Amino acid sequence: MKEKYKVSIIVPVYNGLEFLDKCVDCLVNQTYKNIEVIFSDDGSTDGSLEKIKDVVMKNKNFKYNVHNNVGQSKTRNIALEYATGDYVTYLDVDDYFDYDYVEKMLDNNKNYDIIIGGYRRVDKEGNITFEFSLDDCEWNRYRRATVWAKLYKTSFLKKHKIIFPDDRLYGEDVVYTMCTLSKTNKVLIIDYVGYNNLINENSITHKDKDKLINDVPKILNNIDSFIKNNKKYLTEKEKLVKYYYLKIFVNYLVEQAVFLGYGDLKRYYETSFGIIKQIFNKYGYKLTFVNRSEEPLKVNLVINIFIFCEKLRLINGLLFLLTKLMRRNIHD
């Protein structure tokens, strides 16, 4: 294919030495050659930076920057300042692309602002444990709130000043997804799976579960701060926005029920759901039952059970039951 568009691949790195060989291999061997690779080192102490410098010396289209440890969000923002491509895509250092990833992601491009592909989850041996792809419809653009396995037009990001939250925030991808999609309808979902997401037990997702207690309110407020003045979007996409907020909240709540006792889970619920109610009131939304036909039945059911219990003031009983059920399941 004609390599009309230049693609910037941003790779944030923090102590990722054990993964760099696999990561670099997938980048060096991309079938699409009009790329630049930007390694953004977030103060690594394990030899990652030395490895990156060596790789950059051997590949003229690779470059790097280094800074003190500021977290993944700021690291991606810093790297974006160095991007000179027409499109930007993100690759976590412990993940890897198929060799034809960039080529396939650009195959059907008709000047879209965002191109969304599928992904597979793999273990350290490369065994596939899960594969995820979507049909091209509006809600499916929002269903997988990750920044990877997507291409973003650079001019679009810069025009709307879309960056990652300034906080050290678990869930920054959730914020970035809503920020980007709230600013464009020029989005394409393609039937291609070429991003490999490693199951990394040492990631923050696995190490620091209770971090979500503090971070979910920040996630909600970061989304609100970006879209609150977008009146047309909030009016036209009311059902979609409501579902997005509620799904975020309930997903994290159920996840936390495995690790938190009743008291902590109740505090999480009261703080986070209180923010959602404030945001809905600001937007003129009522707390009504929601449904997305693209979602599994159990997802719709769980969200609406919480809404039902909230309306009938039965939420304390539901939270108590949830902690018992989730902890029993993890020990079974």
C-alpha positions in Angstrom: 0.0 0.0 0.0 1.1 3.6 -0.5 2.6 4.9 2.8 0.9 8.3 2.6 0.5 8.8 6.3 3.2 9.0 8.9 2.3 7.2 12.2 3.9 8.1 15.5 4.0 5.2 17.9 4.2 6.3 21.6 5.7 3.9 24.0 5.7 5.0 27.7 8.4 3.1 29.6 8.9 2.7 33.4 11.2 -0.2 34.4 10.1 -2.3 31.4 13.5 -3.9 30.6 12.2 -7.5 30.6 9.6 -6.6 27.9 11.7 -4.3 25.7 13.1 -7.0 23.3 9.6 -8.2 22.4 8.3 -4.6 22.1 11.2 -3.4 19.9 10.9 -6.5 17.7 7.3 -5.8 16.8 8.2 -2.2 16.0 11.4 -2.8 13.9 9.5 -5.4 11.8 6.3 -3.4 11.0 5.4 -4.0 7.4 4.4 -0.3 7.2 7.6 1.7 7.3 6.5 5.3 7.4 6.5 5.4 11.2 8.4 7.0 14.0 8.7 5.4 17.4 8.9 7.6 20.5 10.1 5.9 23.7 9.2 8.1 26.7 11.1 7.0 29.7 9.5 7.8 33.0 12.7 7.7 35.2 13.4 4.0 34.9 16.0 2.5 37.3 16.3 -1.1 35.8 18.4 -0.4 32.7 15.5 0.3 30.4 16.9 3.7 29.4 20.3 2.2 28.4 18.5 -0.4 26.3 16.4 2.3 24.6 19.4 4.4 23.8 21.0 1.5 22.1 17.9 0.7 20.1 17.5 4.4 19.0 21.1 4.5 17.8 20.4 1.5 15.5 17.1 2.8 14.1 17.0 6.3 12.6 13.2 6.5 12.9 13.3 5.8 16.6 13.8 8.5 19.3 13.4 8.9 23.0 12.9 11.4 25.8 13.6 10.9 29.5 12.2 12.7 32.6 11.7 12.2 36.3 9.0 9.8 37.4 5.7 11.6 36.7 3.4 8.7 35.9 2.0 7.2 32.7 -0.4 10.0 31.9 2.1 12.8 31.9 4.6 10.5 30.2 2.2 10.0 27.3 1.5 13.8 27.2 5.3 14.6 27.0 5.8 12.1 24.2 2.9 13.6 22.2 4.8 16.9 22.1 7.5 15.1 20.1 5.1 13.4 17.7 5.4 14.5 14.0 3.2 11.9 12.5 -0.2 12.4 10.8 -1.6 9.7 13.3 -0.7 8.7 16.8 -1.0 5.2 18.3 0.0 4.0 21.8 1.8 0.9 22.8 2.4 -0.2 26.4 5.9 -1.5 26.8 4.7 -4.9 28.1 2.4 -5.3 25.0 3.3 -5.8 21.4 1.8 -5.4 17.9 1.4 -7.9 15.1 3.9 -7.1 12.4 1.1 -5.8 10.1 -0.6 -3.7 12.8 0.0 -0.2 11.4 -0.6 -1.3 7.8 -4.0 -3.0 8.7 -5.1 -0.1 10.9 -4.6 2.3 8.0 -6.0 0.1 5.3 -9.5 1.5 5.3 -8.7 5.1 6.3 -10.9 7.7 4.8 -9.7 10.6 6.8 -11.1 9.4 10.1 -10.1 11.1 13.4 -10.1 7.8 15.3 -9.7 4.2 14.0 -10.4 1.4 16.4 -9.2 -2.2 16.1 -9.5 -5.3 18.2 -7.1 -6.8 20.6 -6.2 -10.2 22.1 -5.0 -10.9 25.7 -1.9 -13.1 25.9 0.2 -14.7 28.6 4.0 -14.5 28.8 4.3 -17.5 26.5 2.2 -15.9 23.9 -0.8 -18.1 24.4 -4.1 -16.3 23.6 -6.5 -16.3 26.5 -9.1 -13.9 25.1 -9.8 -12.1 21.8 -12.0 -9.0 21.5 -13.4 -7.3 18.4 -16.5 -5.2 17.7 -19.0 -4.4 15.0 -18.9 -0.8 13.7 -21.7 0.9 15.6 -21.9 4.0 17.8 -21.9 2.5 21.3 -19.2 0.0 20.4 -16.9 3.0 20.1 -17.2 3.5 23.8 -17.3 -0.1 25.0 -13.5 -0.7 25.2 -12.2 2.3 27.1 -8.5 1.8 26.4 -6.2 4.1 24.4 -4.4 1.2 22.7 -5.5 -0.7 19.6 -6.6 2.7 18.2 -5.1 5.3 15.9 -5.8 9.0 16.5 -5.3 11.8 14.0 -2.7 14.1 15.5 -4.2 17.3 14.2 -7.5 16.3 15.8 -5.9 15.8 19.2 -4.1 19.1 19.0 -7.1 21.0 17.7 -9.3 20.0 20.7 -6.4 20.1 23.2 -7.0 16.5 24.2 -4.4 15.2 26.6 -4.3 12.7 29.5 -5.3 13.8 33.0 -2.6 15.5 34.8 -3.0 13.3 37.9 -1.3 9.9 38.6 -4.6 8.3 37.8 -5.6 4.7 37.3 -8.3 4.8 34.7 -6.8 7.6 32.6 -7.8 5.6 29.5 -11.5 5.9 30.5 -11.1 9.7 30.6 -9.2 9.9 27.3 -11.8 7.7 25.5 -14.7 10.0 26.4 -12.7 13.1 25.7 -11.8 12.0 22.2 -15.2 10.5 21.2 -17.1 13.6 22.5 -15.3 15.7 19.9 -15.9 13.7 16.7 -18.2 11.5 14.7 -15.4 10.6 12.3 -14.7 7.2 13.9 -14.2 3.8 12.3 -14.2 0.4 13.9 -12.4 -2.2 11.8 -12.5 -6.0 11.7 -8.9 -6.5 12.6 -7.2 -7.8 15.7 -3.5 -7.0 15.9 -2.8 -5.6 19.4 -1.5 -8.1 22.0 -2.1 -7.1 25.6 0.0 -9.0 28.1 -1.5 -10.3 31.3 1.0 -8.7 33.7 0.5 -9.5 37.3 2.9 -6.8 38.4 0.8 -4.0 36.8 -0.9 -1.4 38.9 -4.2 -3.0 38.1 -3.1 -6.1 40.0 -0.9 -4.5 42.7 -3.0 -1.7 44.0 -6.7 -2.5 43.8 -7.8 -0.1 46.5 -6.3 2.8 44.6 -9.6 2.9 42.8 -11.3 4.2 45.9 -9.5 7.5 45.4 -9.2 7.4 41.7 -12.8 6.8 40.5 -14.0 10.2 41.7 -11.1 11.8 39.9 -12.0 9.9 36.7 -15.6 11.1 36.9 -14.5 14.7 37.5 -11.9 14.7 34.8 -14.5 13.6 32.2 -16.9 16.2 33.5 -14.3 19.0 33.3 -13.8 18.2 29.6 -17.4 17.7 28.3 -19.5 19.8 30.7 -19.6 22.8 28.3 -20.3 20.6 25.2 -24.1 21.3 25.4 -24.9 19.9 22.0 -23.1 16.6 22.7 -24.7 16.3 26.2 -28.2 16.8 24.8 -27.9 14.6 21.7 -26.0 11.8 23.4 -27.8 11.8 26.8 -28.5 8.0 26.9 -25.0 7.2 25.8 -23.3 9.6 28.3 -25.5 8.3 31.2 -24.6 4.7 30.4 -20.9 5.5 30.1 -20.8 7.1 33.6 -22.9 4.4 35.2 -21.0 1.5 33.6 -17.6 3.0 34.8 -19.0 3.3 38.3 -20.6 -0.1 38.6 -17.7 -1.9 36.9 -15.2 -0.5 39.4 -17.6 -1.1 42.3 -18.0 -4.8 41.5 -14.3 -5.1 41.1 -13.6 -3.5 44.5 -16.1 -5.7 46.3 -13.6 -8.6 46.0 -11.0 -6.6 48.1 -12.9 -4.2 50.3 -15.0 -4.8 53.4 -18.5 -3.5 53.6 -17.6 -0.2 55.3 -15.0 0.8 52.7 -17.2 -0.3 49.8 -20.0 1.8 51.2 -17.8 4.9 51.5 -16.6 4.3 47.9 -20.2 4.0 46.8 -21.4 7.2 48.6 -18.5 9.3 47.3 -18.5 8.1 43.7 -22.2 7.8 43.2 -22.7 11.2 44.9 -20.5 12.7 42.2 -22.5 11.0 39.4 -25.7 12.4 40.8 -24.2 15.9 40.9 -23.0 15.6 37.4 -26.4 14.3 36.1 -28.1 17.2 37.9 -25.8 19.6 36.2 -26.5 18.1 32.8 -30.2 17.9 33.4 -30.3 14.1 33.4 -32.6 12.0 35.5 -31.5 8.8 37.1 -33.5 6.4 35.1 -33.0 2.8 34.0 -30.6 2.3 31.1 -30.0 -0.3 28.4 -27.5 -0.9 25.6 -28.4 -3.8 23.3 -24.7 -4.2 22.4 -23.8 -5.0 26.0 -24.2 -8.4 27.6 -27.5 -8.9 29.4 -25.7 -9.3 32.8 -24.0 -5.9 32.4 -27.4 -4.1 31.8 -28.9 -6.1 34.6 -26.3 -5.3 37.2 -26.3 -1.5 36.4 -30.1 -1.4 36.7 -30.1 -3.4 39.9 -28.0 -0.6 41.5 -30.3 2.1 40.1 -33.4 0.2 41.5 -31.8 -0.2 44.9 -30.7 3.4 45.0 -34.3 4.6 44.2 -35.8 2.3 46.9 -33.0 3.1 49.4 -32.0 -0.6 49.6 -28.4 0.1 48.6 -26.8 -0.8 51.9 -28.3 -4.2 51.8 -27.1 -4.7 48.2 -23.5 -3.6 49.1 -23.4 -6.0 52.0 -24.7 -8.8 49.8 -22.2 -7.9 47.1 -19.2 -8.1 49.4 -20.3 -11.5 50.7 -20.9 -12.9 47.2 -17.7 -11.6 45.6 -15.4 -12.8 48.4 -17.0 -16.2 48.4 -16.5 -16.5 44.7 -12.8 -15.6 44.9 -12.3 -18.4 47.5 -14.3 -21.0 45.7 
